[in-house]
Amino acid sequence: MSATLLWLRQDLRLADHPALQAAIARGAPVIPVFIWAPDEEAPWAPGAASRWWLHHSLTALQRDLEARGSRLVIRAVGAGGTAGAAGGGSTLEVLRALLRETGATAVHWSRRYEPAVVARDRIIKDTLRAEGIEARSFNAALLVEPWDVQNLSGKPFQVFTPYWRRVSADLDPGKPTPAPRSIAAPAKWPKTLALDALDLLPKIAWDGGFAEAWQPGEAGAAANLDSFLEGPVKGYGDRRNFPAERGTSRLSPHLHFGELSPRQVWHAAPEWRTSQFMAEIGWREFAHHLLWHFPQTTDAPLRSDFLRFPWRTDAAHLHAWQRGLTGVPMVDAGMRELWHTGWMHNRVRMVVGSFLVKNLRLHWLEGARWFWDTLVDADLASNTLGWQWCAGCGADAAPYFRVFNPESQAEKFDPEGGYRRRWVPEAMPPSTVGPATIAAPGGARDRYPAPIVDLKASRVAALEAFASLRK
Ligand SMILES: Cc1cc2nc3c(=O)[nH]c(=O)nc-3n(C[C@H](O)[C@H](O)[C@H](O)COP(=O)(O)OP(=O)(O)OC[C@H]3O[C@@H](n4cnc5c(N)ncnc54)[C@H](O)[C@@H]3O)c2cc1C
């Protein structure tokens, strides 16, 4: 039997990997391949923080493959001097070249759900099949495929609670499989690029805080899940809204890159299957359900009346928001946590999102794009859902008239000020307790700005703008 190409994308693990299992079951050598083709994902090609994660996750995967007698073959599409033997004009061409070079007769991969990727993958599958190749895709990222769930009228769900009630009622995702002990190698490996040739790491070293906060890769994901299940999960229902604590799992980047499957989470924590924590995993499923059924929402509001919304443009305000210099400590703390670690607590994502789209009245896509570039867990399904939720223009969204007040949110969810003190020390009275603080951007420690907008007046202006949609 001739070899199988295992085309790896956002499934960077070896356990619970149906495409890998099926490749092994063919009884032939398996050739794991990663193809870097960011242009094919435009306009949502991986941002800077995602590229950082990807580099380290691929490094870990290479190690894990080598420990099993295998390797990772790396190729790149198009520019950057990577063409020739290790490149090609498109992912399809790269796959065809690899099939020719290796004599493989099958390509296996795990499905993705982003509109540009879905369109590309469909062409690849149809073309390869027409050429006699066994092209097969598998579900490795979701508990349930988006097309397998519908409401009583046979339509996609647009409200989370009935969606999750339906999905979780008879969910039986099957047991995850362990990582194989060994993976059969081909007699001769095809050429590969060095990982560094993909240039995924930043040229200017802004990633020190990332390395402190994260361990990308399958082992890091498992360690994170274990430490969450050993402690924080027990208090999740009460503590998940307090950003100064480790009240949540921090599994989002691991899930996004497929270093861990939701099925593994489901089986690792049977006693939490009906918990609020698993419902959050359900939100991730719901986000993919919406992305699949409403692919236009990555760039357009689901509620089309919002196309008429009078958004403002204001480069100075946008810049102040991005840099954590709005003069509103809870907002600035979130934006600095994001910049420093590539992640932000969910409660604070809602606060900074509401501030951007309501108090500043800047377009939700400005926020979505900034998050896209700076989050290590940037995920088109969840990011689109999150931003349309904040703007009030998506499925099951926060009503537009619900404007978060960042000051009362801070009083409620950061009552001791530990979160704001850590990230915006210059705005907070000093404390002798709590973690070390982080210096303000640009050395602005003693010059914390006054708020760039009046919270009350901007709230009223936002409500008037919203009312104008009804006219
Ligand atoms: C404006 C905005 C943008 C967001 N962008 C993203 C994004 O790009 N990528 C991303 O993974 N999440 C995004 N979220 C959702 C959420 O903030 C993160 O998933 C969560 O903060 C990750 O932290 P955690 O792993 O500790 O979550 P936990 O509370 O431990 O939840 C467990 C898992 O459930 C999933 N989850 C939790 N909340 C949500 C949610 N509201 N929507 C979808 N999935 C959820 C995540 O996969 C998460 O890892 C966004 C939310 C908002 C408000």
The ligand as an SDF file (V2000), in Angstrom:
LIG
                    3D

 53 58  0  0  0  0  0  0  0  0999 V2000
  -15.0670   40.4160   21.9000 C   0  0  0  0  0  0  0  0  0  0  0  0
  -14.7120   38.9510   22.1590 C   0  0  0  0  0  0  0  0  0  0  0  0
  -13.8190   38.3170   21.3290 C   0  0  0  0  0  0  0  0  0  0  0  0
  -13.4820   36.9630   21.5540 C   0  0  0  0  0  0  0  0  0  0  0  0
  -12.5850   36.3540   20.7140 N   0  0  0  0  0  0  0  0  0  0  0  0
  -12.2720   35.0430   20.9110 C   0  0  0  0  0  0  0  0  0  0  0  0
  -11.3510   34.3810   20.0600 C   0  0  0  0  0  0  0  0  0  0  0  0
  -10.8400   34.9470   19.0810 O   0  0  0  0  0  0  0  0  0  0  0  0
  -11.0290   33.0880   20.3470 N   0  0  0  0  0  0  0  0  0  0  0  0
  -11.5950   32.4150   21.4050 C   0  0  0  0  0  0  0  0  0  0  0  0
  -11.2700   31.2450   21.6240 O   0  0  0  0  0  0  0  0  0  0  0  0
  -12.5020   33.0090   22.1930 N   0  0  0  0  0  0  0  0  0  0  0  0
  -12.8460   34.3070   21.9940 C   0  0  0  0  0  0  0  0  0  0  0  0
  -13.7480   34.9110   22.8340 N   0  0  0  0  0  0  0  0  0  0  0  0
  -14.4570   34.0870   23.8390 C   0  0  0  0  0  0  0  0  0  0  0  0
  -13.8250   34.0120   25.2390 C   0  0  0  0  0  0  0  0  0  0  0  0
  -13.4980   35.2860   25.6960 O   0  0  0  0  0  0  0  0  0  0  0  0
  -12.5900   33.1310   25.2730 C   0  0  0  0  0  0  0  0  0  0  0  0
  -12.8500   31.8840   24.6670 O   0  0  0  0  0  0  0  0  0  0  0  0
  -12.1630   32.8550   26.7360 C   0  0  0  0  0  0  0  0  0  0  0  0
  -11.9090   34.0630   27.3930 O   0  0  0  0  0  0  0  0  0  0  0  0
  -10.9370   31.9650   26.7450 C   0  0  0  0  0  0  0  0  0  0  0  0
  -10.4830   31.7980   28.0550 O   0  0  0  0  0  0  0  0  0  0  0  0
  -10.5240   30.3760   28.7620 P   0  0  0  0  0  0  0  0  0  0  0  0
   -9.9240   29.3680   27.8610 O   0  0  0  0  0  0  0  0  0  0  0  0
   -9.9330   30.5400   30.1070 O   0  0  0  0  0  0  0  0  0  0  0  0
  -12.0900   30.1450   28.8440 O   0  0  0  0  0  0  0  0  0  0  0  0
  -12.9690   29.1860   29.8060 P   0  0  0  0  0  0  0  0  0  0  0  0
  -13.9180   30.0790   30.5300 O   0  0  0  0  0  0  0  0  0  0  0  0
  -12.1470   28.2730   30.6090 O   0  0  0  0  0  0  0  0  0  0  0  0
  -13.8530   28.3620   28.7530 O   0  0  0  0  0  0  0  0  0  0  0  0
  -13.4290   27.1190   28.2230 C   0  0  0  0  0  0  0  0  0  0  0  0
  -13.4090   27.1940   26.7080 C   0  0  0  0  0  0  0  0  0  0  0  0
  -14.7120   27.4700   26.2100 O   0  0  0  0  0  0  0  0  0  0  0  0
  -14.6180   28.2940   25.0440 C   0  0  0  0  0  0  0  0  0  0  0  0
  -15.3110   29.5540   25.3030 N   0  0  0  0  0  0  0  0  0  0  0  0
  -15.4640   30.1920   26.4840 C   0  0  0  0  0  0  0  0  0  0  0  0
  -16.2060   31.3120   26.3330 N   0  0  0  0  0  0  0  0  0  0  0  0
  -16.5150   31.3910   25.0230 C   0  0  0  0  0  0  0  0  0  0  0  0
  -17.2530   32.3150   24.2340 C   0  0  0  0  0  0  0  0  0  0  0  0
  -17.8580   33.3790   24.7810 N   0  0  0  0  0  0  0  0  0  0  0  0
  -17.3650   32.0980   22.9090 N   0  0  0  0  0  0  0  0  0  0  0  0
  -16.7910   31.0220   22.3310 C   0  0  0  0  0  0  0  0  0  0  0  0
  -16.0740   30.1030   23.0310 N   0  0  0  0  0  0  0  0  0  0  0  0
  -15.9420   30.2880   24.3510 C   0  0  0  0  0  0  0  0  0  0  0  0
  -13.1480   28.5390   24.7840 C   0  0  0  0  0  0  0  0  0  0  0  0
  -12.6920   27.6070   23.8400 O   0  0  0  0  0  0  0  0  0  0  0  0
  -12.5340   28.2900   26.1490 C   0  0  0  0  0  0  0  0  0  0  0  0
  -11.2010   27.8840   26.0730 O   0  0  0  0  0  0  0  0  0  0  0  0
  -14.0880   36.2590   22.6250 C   0  0  0  0  0  0  0  0  0  0  0  0
  -14.9990   36.9320   23.4630 C   0  0  0  0  0  0  0  0  0  0  0  0
  -15.3050   38.2690   23.2340 C   0  0  0  0  0  0  0  0  0  0  0  0
  -16.2860   38.9560   24.1490 C   0  0  0  0  0  0  0  0  0  0  0  0
  1  2  1  0
  2  3  1  0
  2 52  2  0
  3  4  2  0
  4  5  1  0
  4 50  1  0
  5  6  2  0
  6  7  1  0
  6 13  1  0
  7  8  2  0
  7  9  1  0
  9 10  1  0
 10 11  2  0
 10 12  1  0
 12 13  2  0
 13 14  1  0
 14 15  1  0
 14 50  1  0
 15 16  1  0
 16 17  1  0
 16 18  1  0
 18 19  1  0
 18 20  1  0
 20 21  1  0
 20 22  1  0
 22 23  1  0
 23 24  1  0
 24 25  2  0
 24 26  1  0
 24 27  1  0
 27 28  1  0
 28 29  2  0
 28 30  1  0
 28 31  1  0
 31 32  1  0
 32 33  1  0
 33 34  1  0
 33 48  1  0
 34 35  1  0
 35 36  1  0
 35 46  1  0
 36 37  1  0
 36 45  1  0
 37 38  2  0
 38 39  1  0
 39 40  1  0
 39 45  2  0
 40 41  1  0
 40 42  2  0
 42 43  1  0
 43 44  2  0
 44 45  1  0
 46 47  1  0
 46 48  1  0
 48 49  1  0
 50 51  2  0
 51 52  1  0
 52 53  1  0
M  END
$$$$
